[in-house]
Amino acid sequence: MPELRRTPLYDRHVAAGAKLVPFAGWEMPVQYAGIREEHEAVRGRAGVFDVSHMGEIETQGPQAFELLQRLLSNDLEKLQVGGAQYSVLCREDGGVLDDLFTYRLAPDHYVTVTNAANHEK
């Protein structure tokens, strides 16, 4: 079995008492103090999610908009420069391959964040 990769925040997760589990080739925190306590903390204050294990796909150039408009489920026309949009990437039969966030950095420059389990695909 290959060794699990660790994010740059791994040591902080350990120091905070995280229960770590394998996820898509990474050693990731799943819980710290308990579900109820963590739920209430996020609802009442704030939460942090380590996204450094997730994939990033950069799309840029004069046809970047047209490509992403065809591939993603939401209307990219609504995405302003500096904004982000949640959408899904579907198979030809309409089933979902992955849910994604796409950031528009410039008129013809985007970064799409994929789930770690699907990044290599």
N, C-alpha and C positions, 0 to 999 in steps of 0.2 A: 504494500500500500504506500503510495507516495506521501511524502511529508506535507502536512498542511501548511499553507502560507499564512503569514500574519500581517495584519495591517500596521501602519506606523503608530496606531493608538493601542496596540496589543498590551504593552506594559501598563498603560493607564487603566485598561479594562481589568487586568489582573489585580492591580493595586486597589481598585474600587470593589473588589470581591465578586467579579462577574463569574457566572457559571458559563463556561465555554463549551461550544459544540461544533462539530464539523458542518460546514455549509459550502457547497460548491467548490471544494478544494481549499477553503479558508477555515481558520479557527476563529469563530465569531462568538461574541457574547449573546446570550439568549435571555439572561435574567440576572439581577443583582440582589435586591432585597426581598422581592416577592411581587407577584402580579398585582395585587391590590394596591400595595404601597407605591409601586411604580406608575400604575394607572392614575392614581390620585395626584402624584407629583407632576405628571405630564399635563393632566387636565387643569390643575390649579396653578402651576408655575410654568415649567418648560421641560423639554426633553431634547436629547441630542442623539442622532443616529450616525454611526460611523459608516460613511459611504465610500471609503477608500478602497474597498474590495470590488466595487461595481465597475462595469465596463464603460468606456467612453468612445464614441464614434464621432469623428469630426467630418462634417460635410461642408464643402465650400466651393465656390465658383459660380459662374453665370446660370447653371441649371440646378443648383442646390435646392432652391425653393420648389421647383417642379418635381424633383425626385422625392423630396420628403412629403410634399402635398399628396403624391400618389401612394406612398407607402404607409403613412400614418393616418389614424382614424379621425383626428380632429382637423379643423380648418386652420391651416398655417397662416392664412391671411390675417387672422386675429392676433397673431404673435408679433408684438412690437420688438424692436431692437432693445436689448437689455432685459427682456422678459423670458418667461419659461412657460411651457405648456405640457400638461399631462395627456398622454394618449396611449393607444395600443397599436401594436403591429400584428396584423392578421394574416392568416394563411389564405389561400385562394378560396377555400370553402367558408371563410368567415370566422373560423376558430381563432382564438387568441394565441399568438406565439409568445408575446411578452408585453408587459406594460412598461412605459418609458417616460422619461422627461426630456424634452428638447428645449435647449436654450438658444436664443437668437443673439449672437454676439455682434453681428453687423448685417447689412442687407443681404449679403450672399455668404454668410458664415454661421454655421450651426454646430452645436455639440449635443449629441443625444446620449443620455445615460441609460445603460441597460442593466438588467439584473445580472449578478455574477454567474448564476447558473446558465444563462443563455449567451453570455458574451462571446465565447469562442464560436458559437454557431453563427 
